[in-house]
Amino acid sequence: MTEPLETGATIGILGGGQLGRMLSVAAARLGFKTCIYEPAGDCPASHVANYHFKAAYDDHDALRQFAQAVDVITYEFENIPTSASDLLEEIKPIHPNRRALATSQDRLTEKTFLNDLGLTTAPFADVTDAQSLDAAIADIGCPAILKTRTMGYDGKGQSRLSSPDDAARALDDMAGASAVLEGFVTFTHEVSVIAARNADGQVACYDPGENVHENGILSTTTVPAKLTPSQRTDAVLIAAKILNALDYVGVMGVELFVTRDGLIVNEIAPRVHNSGHWTQNGCLIDQFEQHIRAVAGWPLGDGVRYANVTMENLIGDDVDRLPQVAATDTAIHLYGKADAKPGRKMGHVNRITGHP
């Protein structure tokens, strides 16, 4: 058995965005303190966390002070510099572990890992230059999409190829970064499973949610998703298989394409996930509390859903609709961001649409 953290302990969170904010709120409900490490000031998590280390990820002195001030470390985003996580891990445990972080940080590593587990992904190939891109196109065909191997999110770092004639332009879009070419997958819809595992090997999965994206950014997640009973079981088993293979501790988002031939893994995210926000109003124990429970060495909740929910992201000037939204029976979750920029997630709302 893993020794659980006692209430009053401090959980360190790398990143000060909205996920760090909601993790801090969940930690406070369980009697924990939180300490945010975030280079930017006035970030969403800083409004609710107990402490905020405002320092860069290459500030080794600040990183050491942060690690010494907390009891365990977790993170709200994947793109943490390796040098920073190396230093922190020497001082305090990091959950999820470094293998999970390294696997998800690199699309080529991630897809190779998934295939090695016997899971199906879109066809892919490593691209380092024009010659390797031409070879990848010849093998995979078009349409396809060229993605940077690292640092991509919300549709960034991607370039679509309708034909081989688009190769030079797509390669220029990568700006010299290593890339991977992915073949297009014919699918009916995308679903995601929010799954958790603790250090004792206990696994708990939430019902799959059905996702709709607009301009590469998640727009809505709806539960229950359109899945057959066997597809629903397969989705949960896939997520559990990934968690166990990584000896994972924490919450993970697993995105899946639903096809005629079965489920295809799109990508994994080693953290609480946008498509799991519906759990805040559809489950007794939401994904944020589940993650805190896992990294603190506590038993997991079972994640049973007691309501059907549609989660809608408020992106950019969507927040201008707040007066109308507030007049409805809708749970509002705002992130405390001052400026409503295009493509920026400002908050989300959860609507109860029925009960199982």
NORGIUR-V402754 format. One record per helix or strand of 3 or more residues. SS is the DSSP state (H for helix, E for strand). FROM is the first residue (numbers start at 0). LEN is the number of residues. If there is no record, write none. Layout:
ss | from | len
SS | FROM | LEN
SS | FROM | LEN
This chain:
ss | from | len
E | 9 | 5
H | 17 | 12
E | 32 | 5
H | 43 | 4
E | 50 | 3
H | 59 | 10
E | 71 | 4
H | 81 | 8
H | 97 | 8
H | 106 | 10
E | 123 | 4
H | 129 | 11
E | 143 | 5
E | 157 | 4
H | 163 | 10
E | 178 | 5
E | 188 | 9
E | 202 | 3
E | 208 | 6
E | 216 | 7
H | 228 | 17
E | 249 | 10
E | 261 | 8
H | 273 | 3
H | 278 | 4
H | 286 | 9
E | 307 | 8
H | 315 | 11
E | 330 | 4
E | 344 | 10
